[in-house]
Amino acid sequence: MLETKTAIVTGASRGIGHATAQRFRDLGWRVITVSRTPPPDACPWSQGGNTHISLDLSDLQQILKTVEALRPLLGGAKLHALINNAGISPKGPGGTRVNSLTTDLDVWQSMYNTNFYAPLVLTRGFAQELSNAGGSVVNLCSIAGSRVHPFAGSAYATSKSALAALTREMANDMAPLNVRVNAIAPGEIDTDILSPGTSQIVENDIPMRRLGTVEEVADLIEFLCSEKASYITGTEIPIDGGQRI
């Protein structure tokens, strides 16, 4: 009898996280999801063997409770994939970029909580369950982590850059546990959080002249969690239509 694989996906109520959770479910995996807002009613996360919990990962105290809140739902099973997708990128008035000189420190803290500390706490909190499965961790970074972006603010960019560095560190630390840790760095993906003016980036900065889709991002995440990526760890893979070049 084939083993039913299990994945935890954060930020699963919309966008990339939602598409990724749906992808693993379509593959026959058991999917446990985490998000600040409830998933759409059509999503079957809480039905059968799939489970959802609502937590605000911008709150450090809730982050510290996340592992223990999720562990009973895992029920002693192996964890084959942990997708640290949850992320926040606040904007200024009218969707303007918030810079390093004007962003309140509490905003910096909330972004680092979601974008950096949550992946750290979850990954090391489930290290044994991941090891039992020979599992994979995928962290969602960003093109903004390697260049100044016209819309993504300084706190968001630096938190994603820190997450890329953490990915390398954890890949090294978890390799003896037979756990692979990688990151992907999306560019402009067609979701409802795109800023006004993104069309100018598509026209001027993306060689492929189009937005990426959440399905294309889910394809890459699926690959990194598969046996086809069994010798890949500690890397950050851009998925941006050539925007980085």
C-alpha positions as CSV (number, residue, x, y, z in Angstrom):
1,M,0.0,0.0,0.0
2,L,1.4,3.4,-1.0
3,E,2.1,5.8,1.8
4,T,-0.1,9.0,1.9
5,K,2.3,11.9,2.0
6,T,1.6,15.0,4.1
7,A,2.4,18.7,3.5
8,I,2.0,21.8,5.6
9,V,1.4,25.0,3.6
10,T,1.3,28.4,5.2
11,G,-0.5,31.4,3.7
12,A,-2.9,29.0,2.0
13,S,-6.0,31.2,1.7
14,R,-5.1,32.8,-1.6
15,G,-2.5,33.2,-4.3
16,I,0.5,31.0,-4.5
17,G,-0.2,29.3,-1.2
18,H,-3.8,28.4,-2.2
19,A,-2.6,27.0,-5.6
20,T,0.2,25.0,-3.9
21,A,-2.2,23.5,-1.4
22,Q,-4.6,22.5,-4.2
23,R,-1.7,21.0,-6.2
24,F,-0.6,18.7,-3.4
25,R,-4.2,17.7,-2.7
26,D,-4.7,16.9,-6.4
27,L,-1.6,14.7,-6.1
28,G,-3.3,12.7,-3.3
29,W,-1.4,14.2,-0.4
30,R,-2.9,15.1,2.9
31,V,-2.7,18.9,3.2
32,I,-2.6,20.8,6.4
33,T,-3.0,24.6,5.8
34,V,-2.3,27.7,7.9
35,S,-3.5,31.2,7.1
36,R,-4.5,34.4,8.8
37,T,-7.9,34.5,7.0
38,P,-10.1,31.5,6.3
39,P,-9.8,29.8,2.9
40,P,-12.7,30.2,0.4
41,D,-15.7,28.0,1.2
42,A,-15.0,25.9,-1.9
43,C,-11.7,24.7,-0.5
44,P,-11.8,21.2,1.1
45,W,-8.9,21.8,3.5
46,S,-11.0,20.9,6.6
47,Q,-12.7,17.9,5.0
48,G,-11.7,14.3,5.5
49,G,-8.0,13.9,6.3
50,N,-7.1,17.5,5.5
51,T,-7.0,20.2,8.1
52,H,-6.8,24.0,8.4
53,I,-5.9,26.3,11.3
54,S,-6.2,30.1,11.4
55,L,-3.2,31.9,12.9
56,D,-1.7,35.3,12.4
57,L,2.0,34.7,11.7
58,S,2.8,38.4,12.0
59,D,2.3,38.0,15.8
60,L,5.4,36.4,17.3
61,Q,3.4,34.9,20.2
62,Q,1.2,33.1,17.7
63,I,4.2,31.9,15.8
64,L,5.6,30.3,18.9
65,K,2.3,28.5,19.4
66,T,2.1,27.3,15.8
67,V,4.1,24.1,16.0
68,E,2.2,22.8,19.0
69,A,-1.1,23.8,17.4
70,L,-0.2,21.9,14.3
71,R,1.4,18.8,15.8
72,P,-1.9,17.2,17.0
73,L,-3.3,17.7,13.5
74,L,-0.2,15.9,12.1
75,G,-1.1,13.0,14.4
76,G,2.4,11.5,14.6
77,A,2.6,11.2,10.8
78,K,5.8,11.9,8.8
79,L,6.0,15.4,7.2
80,H,7.1,15.2,3.6
81,A,6.9,18.8,2.7
82,L,6.8,22.2,4.6
83,I,6.0,25.1,2.3
84,N,6.7,28.4,4.1
85,N,4.7,30.6,1.8
86,A,3.0,33.1,4.2
87,G,4.3,36.6,3.7
88,I,3.1,40.2,4.1
89,S,4.2,43.4,2.2
90,P,2.4,46.5,3.5
91,K,2.2,49.5,1.2
92,G,2.0,53.2,1.9
93,P,-0.9,55.5,0.9
94,G,-2.2,54.7,-2.6
95,G,0.0,51.6,-2.8
96,T,3.2,53.5,-2.6
97,R,6.5,51.8,-1.6
98,V,7.5,52.1,2.1
99,N,11.2,52.8,2.5
100,S,13.8,52.2,5.2
101,L,13.6,55.8,6.6
102,T,9.9,56.0,7.1
103,T,8.6,52.5,7.9
104,D,7.5,52.2,11.6
105,L,9.5,49.7,13.6
106,D,6.4,47.7,14.5
107,V,5.8,47.2,10.7
108,W,9.4,46.0,10.4
109,Q,8.8,43.6,13.2
110,S,5.5,42.2,11.9
111,M,7.1,41.6,8.5
112,Y,10.1,39.8,9.9
113,N,7.8,37.7,12.1
114,T,5.8,36.5,9.1
115,N,8.5,36.4,6.5
116,F,11.5,35.2,8.5
117,Y,10.7,34.0,12.1
118,A,7.7,31.8,11.1
119,P,9.8,29.7,8.6
120,L,12.5,29.4,11.2
121,V,10.2,28.3,14.0
122,L,8.2,25.9,11.8
123,T,11.2,24.3,10.1
124,R,13.1,23.5,13.3
125,G,9.9,22.7,15.1
126,F,9.1,19.9,12.6
127,A,12.7,18.9,12.0
128,Q,12.2,15.3,13.3
129,E,8.9,14.8,11.4
130,L,10.6,16.0,8.2
131,S,13.6,13.8,8.9
132,N,11.4,10.7,9.4
133,A,10.0,11.4,5.9
134,G,13.3,12.4,4.2
135,G,11.2,15.5,3.5
136,S,11.7,18.9,1.8
137,V,11.3,22.5,2.9
138,V,10.5,25.2,0.4
139,N,10.8,28.9,1.5
140,L,9.1,31.6,-0.6
141,C,11.5,34.4,-1.1
142,S,11.2,37.2,-3.7
143,I,13.0,39.0,-6.5
144,A,12.9,42.0,-4.1
145,G,15.4,40.2,-1.9
146,S,18.1,40.8,-4.4
147,R,17.3,44.2,-5.9
148,V,15.5,47.4,-5.1
149,H,11.9,46.9,-6.3
150,P,9.6,49.8,-7.2
151,F,6.8,48.6,-5.1
152,A,8.1,46.1,-2.5
153,G,9.3,48.0,0.6
154,S,12.6,47.9,2.5
155,A,11.4,45.8,5.4
156,Y,9.8,43.2,3.0
157,A,12.9,43.1,0.8
158,T,15.4,42.7,3.7
159,S,13.2,40.0,5.3
160,K,13.2,38.0,2.1
161,S,16.9,38.4,1.7
162,A,17.4,37.2,5.3
163,L,15.1,34.2,4.4
164,A,17.4,33.3,1.5
165,A,20.4,33.3,3.8
166,L,18.4,31.2,6.3
167,T,17.6,28.7,3.6
168,R,21.3,28.1,3.0
169,E,22.0,27.8,6.7
170,M,19.2,25.4,7.3
171,A,20.1,23.3,4.2
172,N,23.5,22.8,5.8
173,D,22.2,22.1,9.2
174,M,19.4,19.7,8.1
175,A,21.3,17.7,5.5
176,P,22.5,15.2,8.1
177,L,18.8,14.7,8.9
178,N,18.1,13.8,5.2
179,V,16.0,17.0,4.8
180,R,16.4,19.3,1.8
181,V,15.8,23.0,2.2
182,N,15.4,25.3,-0.9
183,A,13.9,28.6,-1.7
184,I,12.2,30.0,-4.8
185,A,12.1,33.7,-5.6
186,P,9.0,34.8,-7.6
187,G,8.9,37.9,-9.6
188,E,5.6,39.4,-10.8
189,I,3.0,36.7,-10.3
190,D,-0.6,37.2,-11.3
191,T,-2.3,37.4,-7.9
192,D,-4.6,39.9,-6.2
193,I,-1.8,41.6,-4.3
194,L,-0.1,43.1,-7.4
195,S,0.5,46.9,-7.1
196,P,-0.8,49.5,-9.6
197,G,1.9,50.0,-12.2
198,T,2.9,46.4,-12.5
199,S,2.0,46.6,-16.2
200,Q,5.0,48.9,-16.6
201,I,7.3,46.3,-15.1
202,V,5.9,43.7,-17.4
203,E,6.5,45.9,-20.4
204,N,9.9,47.3,-19.5
205,D,11.6,44.7,-17.2
206,I,10.4,41.2,-18.0
207,P,11.9,39.7,-21.2
208,M,9.0,37.2,-21.5
209,R,6.5,40.2,-21.4
210,R,3.9,38.6,-19.2
211,L,3.1,37.8,-15.6
212,G,3.8,34.4,-14.1
213,T,0.9,32.3,-12.9
214,V,0.4,30.7,-9.5
215,E,0.2,27.3,-11.3
216,E,3.7,27.8,-12.7
217,V,5.0,28.6,-9.2
218,A,3.2,25.4,-7.9
219,D,4.9,23.4,-10.6
220,L,8.3,24.5,-9.3
221,I,7.4,23.8,-5.6
222,E,6.1,20.4,-6.6
223,F,9.4,19.7,-8.4
224,L,11.5,20.7,-5.4
225,C,9.5,18.4,-3.2
226,S,9.8,15.4,-5.5
227,E,12.4,12.8,-6.0
228,K,13.4,14.5,-9.2
229,A,15.0,17.2,-7.0
230,S,16.7,14.7,-4.7
231,Y,20.2,16.2,-5.1
232,I,19.1,19.9,-4.8
233,T,19.4,21.7,-1.5
234,G,20.4,25.1,-0.3
235,T,19.5,26.9,-3.5
236,E,17.2,29.8,-4.4
237,I,15.6,29.4,-7.8
238,P,14.2,32.5,-9.5
239,I,10.8,32.2,-11.3
240,D,10.4,35.6,-12.9
241,G,10.3,35.4,-16.7
242,G,13.8,36.7,-16.9
243,Q,13.2,39.8,-14.8
244,R,16.4,39.3,-12.8
245,I,18.7,39.2,-15.8
